[in-house]
Amino acid sequence: MRRIDGLITALLAGLALTACQGKPADDAAFGQRVRAYLLSHPEVLQEVSQKLDAKLAANADAEQRQAQALLPSLRPGVEHDPDDFVANPGGAITVTEFYDYRCPHCANVAPKLLALIRANPDVRFVFKEMPIFGPTSEHAARAALAVKRAGGDSLGAYAAFMQTRPLEDSAIDRIALRMGAKREDLAPDRKGAADAHLARTNVLFTKLALGGTPAFIVGDEIIMGEDMEGLAQGLAKARARGKS
């Protein structure tokens, strides 16, 4: 119902612009006639909806193709930023995850990813802090980077941040300190280095048209959401390429 109302509103707005050369007093009556016609002929709305869906899908496909074309040139930043935490650093196959600690889908998939890392030492797993849910997410990302800079337990911090709900600033600092962060690195005036790192990650996220979290990159594969099956397939393809 919301979609139909939205389409009617959009059509009325477009028609109103077309008719704006007429008398303003006629606008209300004109709008009522158009609305009545559309409600009497819902097939018009269905046709518009289908064309809109097709256009959005085509735009998404074009963005995906552009991202795929850019991926080789962006790979150094995606896979080898020295400020990122990496699990199994000697692994032959690289998986990169863009995530936000307050993203429910990221939290859902986190235990499976930790199990994958433990069970697959040949998988080099790159953690990309990508806070998209506001200041608290940014605070958590900076705290995780502080743990990494201090040589603390970054994997433990990732697990703890993902399972803590609600994830609030006080809990973030408490976890970060427990995992090895230095208290001075959590101070607001020490945000500079972390923010520069997050800005680099945001550039990659935007150029790759990822649009949301979690997002994974395995070789030339971009895998969105809680798609563990897609991730497993990407790993299988990467292993097959390595053997060949």
Secondary structure, 3 states (H helix, E strand, C coil): CHHHHHHHHHHHHHHHHHCCCCCHHHHHHHHHHHHHHHHHCHHHHHHHHHHHHHHHHHHHHHHHHHHHHHHHHHHHHHHCCCCCEEECCCCCEEEEEEECCCCHHHHHHHHHHHHHHHHCCCEEEEEEECCCCCHHHHHHHHHHHHHHHCCCCHHHHHHHHHHCCCCCHHHHHHHHHHCCCCHHHHCHHHCHHHHHHHHHHHHHHHHCCCCCCCEEEECCEEEECCCHHHHHHHHHHHHHHHHC
